[in-house]
């Protein structure tokens, strides 16, 4: 029986979905991308932007790093602030000059979508996948057109679920998950970054951070109690708390500007084991949620996608060898758990929300966090390990 067309239906035109689509298109394997947003919405909401060294190298091997190299910013140092002091970690120096690239996720997704369409790939925008039914020799994805409400069904050989909406697709898959007892207020401000790298503020009242997004825009994060809403945090209170938590001797106060976006993030983590169900494979947020601490989310999504595309290429290309695809979960899960562990370490350094009750408990928790910071900055062995894990450098 001739293979179905498309061979692979990809749900979601985020970083993972578009990398899978590009690599399959390069290999001549038919695929179709379903994306619930309209094409003009891909670049509208600012998202993550830290891209590991290993991710750039991986993308470069598949001719997908050009826009990052041409337009991104290279950074190799971050700054921790605590008790009015600033501690700079030159992590690129510890990694033989290798650091991060900064390029906003929404711009990268927009670039890749345009490049894929120009190369003859197919993305259907404004269509939301609502379910998948896998059977012995194929799968059917059901979807709804967001503008007309019309239902459609796509028959394919394999589904790559890359849209983060795992609930509709992961029935029967074991999920390990947890929720943290605090929230982060996430902000995009029309404010130039204070430094080229990220600033992490440790404070008895909770975490604050400033992340580079562009020469004129910054992302701020502020730890708030779990019960707080946006109305509890008017602009004046936000800026006062950011200035206080990020204050350091010898550093200018955080510049204040227009808050372009405000949102609340409930910190949850999740890992699906395995990262597949029959002919349905999960990548990125569909397979695992990770906190923003450490900036690993987009990176593990892209790394999932490269491995998944390689397995699909071997299975549906000339080799017709399904062994690598069958090992997809086995290959990716150890990497995913390592990144989860690093993100959890960063979170335990930053946050006060999990501290024991009472002033003495909070003081003890803060003392532990300062001890961890001292290790990161001053312990040569721990500093080197941290630098490589943070920058995503192997060897």
C-alpha positions as CSV (number, residue, x, y, z in Angstrom):
1,X,0.0,0.0,0.0
2,X,1.3,3.5,-0.9
3,X,2.2,5.7,2.0
4,X,-0.3,8.4,2.9
5,X,0.2,12.0,2.0
6,X,1.2,13.7,4.2
7,X,3.3,11.1,5.8
8,X,3.7,13.2,8.9
9,X,1.1,15.6,10.3
10,X,2.8,18.1,12.6
11,X,0.6,19.8,15.2
12,X,1.9,23.3,16.1
13,X,4.2,25.8,14.3
14,X,6.4,26.6,17.2
15,X,10.1,25.9,17.4
16,X,9.7,22.1,17.7
17,X,7.1,21.8,14.9
18,X,8.9,24.0,12.5
19,X,12.2,22.3,13.0
20,X,10.6,18.9,12.3
21,X,8.9,20.3,9.2
22,X,12.1,21.9,7.9
23,X,14.2,18.7,8.3
24,X,11.5,16.5,6.8
25,X,11.1,18.9,3.9
26,X,14.9,18.8,3.3
27,X,14.7,15.0,3.3
28,X,11.8,14.9,0.8
29,X,9.3,13.4,3.3
30,X,5.8,14.9,2.9
31,X,4.5,16.7,5.9
32,X,1.7,19.2,6.8
33,X,1.8,21.7,9.7
34,X,-1.4,22.7,11.5
35,X,-1.2,25.9,13.5
36,X,-4.1,27.4,15.5
37,X,-2.8,30.9,15.2
38,X,-3.1,33.0,12.1
39,X,0.1,33.7,10.2
40,X,0.1,37.4,11.3
41,X,0.0,36.3,14.9
42,X,3.2,34.4,15.0
43,X,5.4,37.4,15.9
44,X,3.0,39.2,18.1
45,X,3.7,37.9,21.6
46,X,7.2,38.1,23.1
47,X,8.5,34.8,24.4
48,X,11.8,33.1,25.3
49,X,15.0,34.1,23.7
50,X,18.0,32.2,25.3
51,X,19.5,29.8,22.8
52,X,22.2,27.4,24.1
53,X,25.5,26.9,22.3
54,X,24.7,23.3,21.6
55,X,21.3,24.3,20.1
56,X,22.9,26.8,17.7
57,X,25.5,24.1,16.7
58,X,22.7,21.6,16.1
59,X,20.7,24.0,14.0
60,X,23.8,25.0,12.1
61,X,24.3,21.4,11.0
62,X,20.9,21.6,9.3
63,X,21.1,25.1,7.8
64,X,18.6,26.6,10.4
65,X,20.9,28.9,12.4
66,X,21.4,31.6,9.9
67,X,18.8,34.1,11.3
68,X,20.2,33.5,14.8
69,X,23.8,34.1,13.8
70,X,22.9,37.1,11.6
71,X,20.5,38.9,13.9
72,X,21.0,37.5,17.4
73,X,23.1,38.8,20.3
74,X,26.0,36.8,21.8
75,X,26.3,36.9,25.6
76,X,28.7,35.1,27.9
77,X,28.1,36.6,31.3
78,X,25.3,36.8,33.8
79,X,24.9,38.8,37.0
80,X,23.6,37.8,40.3
81,X,22.5,40.5,42.8
82,X,21.9,39.8,46.5
83,X,22.2,42.0,49.7
84,X,23.1,45.0,47.6
85,X,26.1,43.3,45.9
86,X,26.5,42.3,42.3
87,X,28.3,39.1,41.4
88,X,29.3,38.6,37.7
89,X,29.8,35.1,36.4
90,X,31.8,35.1,33.1
91,X,30.5,31.7,32.1
92,X,31.8,31.9,28.5
93,X,35.4,32.2,29.8
94,X,34.8,28.9,31.7
95,X,33.5,27.4,28.5
96,X,36.4,28.5,26.2
97,X,34.5,31.4,24.8
98,X,31.2,29.6,24.2
99,X,28.1,31.2,25.5
100,X,24.5,31.9,24.6
101,X,22.8,33.5,21.7
102,X,19.8,35.8,22.4
103,X,17.1,35.9,19.7
104,X,13.4,36.2,20.5
105,X,11.5,33.0,20.0
106,X,8.6,34.8,18.2
107,X,11.0,36.2,15.7
108,X,12.7,32.9,15.2
109,X,9.3,31.1,14.6
110,X,8.3,33.8,12.2
111,X,11.5,33.5,10.3
112,X,11.3,29.8,10.1
113,X,7.7,29.8,9.0
114,X,8.4,32.2,6.1
115,X,11.5,30.2,5.1
116,X,9.5,26.9,5.1
117,X,6.7,28.4,3.0
118,X,9.2,29.9,0.5
119,X,10.8,26.5,0.2
120,X,7.5,24.9,-0.7
121,X,6.5,23.5,2.7
122,X,2.9,23.6,3.8
123,X,1.5,25.3,6.9
124,X,-2.2,25.6,7.5
125,X,-2.9,28.5,9.8
126,X,-6.0,29.2,11.9
127,X,-6.7,25.5,12.3
128,X,-6.8,23.9,15.8
129,X,-6.1,20.1,16.2
130,X,-8.7,18.7,18.5
131,X,-7.8,15.0,18.7
132,X,-5.9,12.1,17.1
133,X,-6.9,8.5,16.6
134,X,-4.0,6.1,15.9
135,X,-4.5,2.7,14.5
136,X,-2.3,-0.1,13.3
137,X,-1.0,1.4,10.1
138,X,-1.7,5.1,10.4
139,X,-3.4,7.9,12.3
140,X,-6.1,10.5,11.8
141,X,-5.9,14.0,13.2
142,X,-9.2,15.9,13.6
143,X,-9.1,19.7,13.5
144,X,-11.4,22.7,13.4
145,X,-11.0,25.9,11.3
146,X,-11.0,28.8,13.8
147,X,-12.8,31.2,11.4
148,X,-15.5,29.0,9.9
149,X,-15.9,26.2,12.5
150,X,-15.6,23.7,9.8
151,X,-14.2,20.3,10.9
152,X,-11.6,18.4,8.9
153,X,-9.7,15.1,9.2
154,X,-6.1,14.5,8.0
155,X,-5.0,10.9,7.4
156,X,-1.3,10.3,7.9
157,X,1.3,7.8,8.9
158,X,2.6,9.6,12.0
159,X,1.6,12.5,14.1
160,X,4.2,14.9,15.6
161,X,2.5,16.7,18.5
162,X,4.4,19.9,19.0
163,X,1.8,22.5,20.1
164,X,2.0,22.1,23.9
165,X,-1.7,21.0,24.2
166,X,-0.8,17.6,25.4
167,X,-4.0,16.9,27.2
168,X,-5.9,16.0,24.0
169,X,-3.3,13.6,22.8
170,X,-1.5,12.0,25.8
171,X,-4.3,9.6,27.1
172,X,-2.6,6.5,28.3
173,X,0.8,8.1,28.7
174,X,2.3,8.3,32.2
175,X,2.9,11.9,33.3
176,X,5.1,13.0,36.2
177,X,4.1,16.5,37.2
178,X,4.3,19.1,40.1
179,X,3.2,22.6,40.8
180,X,5.1,25.2,42.8
181,X,3.4,27.3,45.6
182,X,4.1,30.7,44.1
183,X,3.7,32.6,40.8
184,X,5.9,34.8,38.6
185,X,4.7,38.1,37.3
186,X,6.1,38.2,33.7
187,X,6.6,41.5,32.0
188,X,7.8,42.9,28.7
189,X,8.9,46.5,29.1
190,X,10.1,49.1,26.6
191,X,13.4,49.4,28.5
192,X,16.9,48.7,27.2
193,X,18.7,45.9,29.1
194,X,20.8,47.0,32.0
195,X,23.6,44.6,31.0
196,X,24.2,42.4,27.9
197,X,23.4,39.2,29.9
198,X,20.7,38.2,32.4
199,X,20.4,39.7,35.9
200,X,19.1,37.4,38.6
201,X,18.1,39.0,41.9
202,X,18.0,37.0,45.1
203,X,16.0,38.8,47.8
204,X,14.3,37.7,51.0
205,X,10.9,38.7,49.5
206,X,11.5,36.7,46.4
207,X,13.1,36.5,43.0
208,X,13.4,39.3,40.4
209,X,15.1,39.1,37.0
210,X,15.8,41.1,33.9
211,X,16.4,39.3,30.6
212,X,17.6,40.7,27.3
213,X,15.1,40.6,24.5
214,X,16.3,43.3,22.1
215,X,18.3,46.5,22.2
216,X,15.2,48.4,23.3
217,X,13.1,45.7,25.1
218,X,13.6,43.7,28.3
219,X,11.7,40.9,29.9
220,X,11.3,41.1,33.7
221,X,10.1,38.5,36.1
222,X,9.0,39.0,39.7
223,X,8.0,36.3,42.2
224,X,4.7,37.0,43.8
225,X,2.4,35.0,46.2
226,X,0.3,32.3,44.7
227,X,-3.0,34.1,45.5
228,X,-2.0,37.4,43.9
229,X,-3.6,38.6,40.7
230,X,-2.7,41.3,38.2
231,X,-4.8,43.8,40.0
232,X,-2.6,43.4,43.1
233,X,0.4,44.7,41.1
234,X,-0.2,48.2,39.7
235,X,2.7,49.6,37.7
236,X,4.1,51.7,40.5
237,X,4.3,48.7,42.8
238,X,6.0,46.6,40.1
239,X,8.7,49.1,39.4
240,X,9.4,49.8,43.1
241,X,9.8,46.1,43.8
242,X,12.0,45.5,40.8
243,X,14.2,48.4,41.8
244,X,14.5,47.1,45.3
245,X,15.1,43.5,44.5
246,X,17.6,44.3,41.8
247,X,19.5,47.0,43.6
248,X,23.3,46.7,43.9
249,X,26.1,49.0,44.9
250,X,27.8,50.4,41.8
251,X,24.9,49.6,39.6
252,X,22.4,52.2,38.2
253,X,18.8,51.7,39.3
254,X,16.6,49.7,36.9
255,X,15.3,52.0,34.2
256,X,11.6,52.4,34.3
257,X,9.4,52.4,31.1
258,X,6.2,51.3,29.4
259,X,5.0,47.9,30.4
260,X,4.0,46.4,27.0
261,X,2.9,43.0,28.4
262,X,1.9,41.8,31.8
263,X,1.0,38.2,32.7
264,X,1.0,35.8,35.6
265,X,2.8,32.5,35.3
266,X,1.9,29.5,37.5
267,X,5.1,27.5,37.7
268,X,4.3,23.9,36.8
269,X,6.5,21.0,35.5
270,X,5.6,17.9,33.7
271,X,7.3,15.0,31.8
272,X,5.5,12.4,29.7
273,X,7.0,9.0,29.8
274,X,7.3,7.8,27.2
275,X,7.3,10.8,24.8
276,X,5.1,8.8,22.4
277,X,1.9,6.9,22.1
278,X,1.9,4.4,19.2
279,X,2.2,6.6,16.1
280,X,1.9,9.9,18.0
281,X,5.1,11.5,19.1
282,X,5.4,14.4,21.5
283,X,8.1,17.2,21.3
284,X,8.6,20.4,23.2
285,X,5.9,21.5,25.7
286,X,3.6,18.7,24.5
287,X,6.2,16.3,26.0
288,X,7.4,18.3,29.0
289,X,6.9,21.6,30.7
290,X,9.9,23.2,32.4
291,X,10.1,26.4,34.4
292,X,11.7,29.5,32.8
293,X,14.5,29.3,35.3
294,X,17.7,28.7,33.3
295,X,16.1,29.4,29.9
296,X,16.0,25.7,28.8
297,X,12.4,25.4,27.4
298,X,13.0,26.4,23.7
299,X,16.3,24.5,23.7
300,X,15.0,21.1,24.7
301,X,12.1,21.6,22.3
302,X,14.5,22.1,19.4
303,X,16.7,19.2,20.5
304,X,13.6,16.9,20.7
305,X,12.6,18.0,17.2
306,X,16.0,17.3,15.6
307,X,16.0,13.8,17.1
308,X,12.4,13.1,16.1
309,X,13.0,14.3,12.6
310,X,16.1,12.1,12.3
311,X,14.1,9.0,13.4
312,X,11.3,9.9,10.9
313,X,13.8,10.4,8.1
314,X,15.3,7.0,8.7
315,X,11.9,5.3,8.9
316,X,10.2,7.0,6.0
317,X,13.3,7.8,3.8
318,X,15.3,5.4,1.7
319,X,16.6,3.4,4.6
320,X,13.2,2.4,5.9
321,X,14.7,1.6,9.2
322,X,12.5,2.3,12.2
323,X,15.0,1.5,15.0
324,X,16.0,5.1,15.7
325,X,12.4,6.3,15.7
326,X,11.5,3.5,18.1
327,X,14.2,4.7,20.5
328,X,13.1,8.4,20.5
329,X,11.8,8.4,24.1
330,X,14.8,6.3,25.3
331,X,17.1,8.8,23.7
332,X,15.5,12.0,24.7
333,X,14.2,11.4,28.3
334,X,17.6,11.4,30.0
335,X,18.4,14.8,28.4
336,X,15.0,16.1,29.4
337,X,15.4,15.1,33.0
338,X,18.9,16.6,33.2
339,X,17.5,19.9,32.0
340,X,14.6,19.6,34.5
341,X,17.1,19.1,37.3
342,X,19.1,22.1,36.3
343,X,16.0,24.2,36.1
344,X,14.9,23.1,39.5
345,X,18.4,23.9,40.9
346,X,18.1,27.4,39.5
347,X,14.6,27.8,40.9
348,X,15.8,26.7,44.4
349,X,18.4,29.4,44.1
350,X,16.0,32.1,43.1
351,X,12.8,31.7,45.0
352,X,11.6,32.3,48.5
353,X,8.1,30.8,48.0
354,X,9.0,27.3,49.2
355,X,10.7,28.5,52.4
356,X,9.5,27.2,55.8
357,X,6.9,29.2,57.5
358,X,7.9,32.0,59.8
359,X,10.7,34.6,59.9
360,X,13.3,32.1,61.1
361,X,12.4,29.6,58.4
362,X,12.6,32.3,55.7
363,X,16.0,33.4,57.1
364,X,17.3,29.8,57.0
365,X,16.1,29.4,53.4
366,X,17.8,32.6,52.3
367,X,21.0,31.4,53.9
368,X,20.9,28.3,51.9
369,X,20.3,30.3,48.7
370,X,23.3,32.5,49.5
371,X,25.5,29.4,50.1
372,X,24.5,28.1,46.6
373,X,25.3,31.5,45.1
374,X,28.7,31.4,46.8
375,X,29.4,28.0,45.2
376,X,28.4,29.2,41.7
377,X,30.6,32.3,41.9
378,X,33.6,31.2,43.9
379,X,34.0,27.4,43.8
380,X,36.1,26.6,40.7
381,X,34.7,23.1,40.2
382,X,31.1,24.1,40.8
383,X,31.5,27.2,38.7
384,X,32.8,25.2,35.7
385,X,30.0,22.7,35.9
386,X,27.4,25.4,36.3
387,X,28.8,27.4,33.3
388,X,28.7,24.4,31.0
389,X,25.2,23.4,32.1
390,X,23.9,27.0,31.9
391,X,25.4,27.7,28.4
392,X,24.6,24.3,27.0
393,X,28.2,23.4,26.2
394,X,29.3,19.8,25.9
395,X,33.0,19.2,26.8
